[in-house]
Amino acid sequence: LSFSVSVWYRYSDALDSMASLVLLTLLATCVGSLSLPEVQLVINSDTVQLGNGFAQMVFNKMHPQVSSFGGSFNGTGKYTTVTTSQTGPHQQTGLVLEVEQTDGSVFTSCSSGSGAKLNITVLTNSSNFASVEIAGIVDNVASPTVMETWRFSLAAGARGIDFAFSGTVLKTTAVRAVRRSIYLETRSLYAFFSRGVVQMMNYKNGFFCSSSSLTRWYSLATTMDGTGTKAALDVTHGNGKNAEMDGATTENNVIVISGGWYNSGMQTVMAGQLHQFDRWTDHGWNDAPATNISEGQTWSSSYNYAPNDGNFPAGPNALGKISGMGYDDIAAYLTGIYASIVGNMVGYDRDLPGQIATTIHTPGTGYAGLYNFFDPDNYLGLSTVMYSGDPYLLEQARIIMERTGSKMKPSGQVPHHFIESVPTYRAISGALQTGPNLFWTSACLQYASLTGDNVWLRNYIPVLRQSAKFLLHFRNSSMGLLQVPGSLMIDVFIRTNFTSDSNVAMVWFLNNFAEAEMRLGNTTGARYYRNIAKELVTLINEHIWHTSSNDHYVTQRNPDGSIRDFIDYDSNTYAVAFGVAGAYNRSGAVLHRVDSGKCTHAKATYVSERYYGPKDCFKHNVGDSCTTMGRIGWGDAHARRVVGDWYTFNEVILKPLQTDVLYWTWIRERYDCTGKQQLNRTRYYFEYPAVVTMMLREIKYGINIGLNTIDIKPWNVNNFVFSVGTQQVHYSAPHQVKFSFDVLKAQRTYNIHGMTPSKNYTVQLTGGAPCGDSHPTVVASSPQGVVKFQKEVQANCWVEVLA
């Protein structure tokens, strides 16, 4: 049903009230149902209401503005409102048109007593799609300066409402600003400018004016600690343009606002500019210069507004159609990316290009003034960001990695971190670690894998080889093991000589680096790195295994043959995860010893069985001696996958962390032996949310994109649709699996697990002519139920495996 009806209203009209908006509650789970809630468009005397169970907007006709946006992730129609619960000085409660005069007086479309004549036109109204246009929105009924037309459209099943607007100047005058503002209850705001990410929470009366284009922004969390009512609004700019007037000379037209009578917000500025831009200021519009506007000037743009009742964005750039994934998995996956890690980025700042902190901005960051830790902080953080499948965030990750690489020493050593913009090559403790080089290089390889950008890899491989060379220079010529001056990734712990942590991690690193050489056709280089990895496996098991207990690898062996041993859980779980222990059938013994510890799985995984005292730590700093760490939990989770220990992975490691992420949103830096957050540690830390996302992606849903191999190996999940950013997997084993990744054209080996053993499957490409040969091939699955094949696939083309 499609029709157009014009309805004219004045506020003084006494109209019969129509039925209020009722939405069907047909979805009990996170989607995938064949029956979607209907779109409902209801117009009554006071409001225009448009909703579909997932998203709703309410337009207030008495005070013209979108008075509320509400979201329901599960499509129940029980909406959580994201717009502010307060009323502003000019009746603002949501999205409103504003004009600020040169004397500072403000006129708004929602000012009380307005008698504007609105022209409301229903363009389409059906259960599948509805669209309504509201014309005649002005800033001041008595003497209007500008007028806008707003059009809202919504489809069944859509999480976002499409909003197109156009406007015109009605009289020539001077103003401080013509703007459209939205005022929100949510506190933490994130903006994706072309120049970089800007994030802020709790900056009282703060304004951030940018001259860069803005393609997307979102705001989430109604409380500072992330608890309480969960809500988010995800806004995507439909045409990628800003909204300045034609002929305008304004240089900055997007203003991020944080913390007034609202908690956060955004101003789209059609005319006007602040004195200060590209940095946070509390001056706002108070000292803004006058801007001349002329009768007849026009502007237009479009957006998608996606409200949500979780502390994560749910717009089209975040996720697509999903099913079979419980809400907890989806919410935790996206919260780890978008609430936490994205807000760590500081690359917009001209003084700190390509840098990333360890926390969000509130308004300062944890470890103030210190950035780009790859020991392994930013390996975990940037991997998580790249798992968004968002090309913008992948690009930001590359910029950060190249920033660190640009300060590599001639020896190949990369900075441990930056102090403001100055690189330093030792840890805060003073230790010299192997972790920064190992994990920075691994992050670069992760980027190359997820993008398939062979050109970048080929151009950057000399830098990466120099980094690998630095690590290998620690290799003792007689012993064959790395002899190192410090810990791999816990900088305060004194670990030297032939340590288990660095040597075990090098096995993983070298095998991954060999894949990079293979990707570039350097088979000789690949063989070189693989051979060293094999040698290390043998040497670790010969020299670092504790022969008396026969159940773990010692902390370190010294050149004189003596040992130092704290029964470390990082190196021992990593030894299982990376195949070092399995090569000698030692995985079971190692994990049995790890699991016998008092504090092992308080939450994530504890550091060691024996306590690192003041004499065992640099500068006597025992801050990490009685804590759990997400980075260790990540390795422990992979170890459980290796041995098939689902219960420990899911119930002991993943779920407790996942529950905390869903409840708290942001978590402190460490847990103690009882599983409580340590209140003296950094708030809003990235680590635990990041590893939850990584464990879900890499282990539970088993989606792993390598340089030469793509593995789809879910664990105890048989039917799901994973559609995050540009990454899509439709898994219905053992009958059908189809997937599409936004990676550049590349020949890779695909391993699809969970299929019927020893059965013929049809493999075909779909997506049209650009996707290449669409002729199906027949592949027999292995006795273990793995369908293995090689294909050269273009970006965004689909691969289908059919029984």
Disulfide bonds with the S-S distance in Angstrom:
Cys599-Cys673 1.76
Cys771-Cys797 1.95
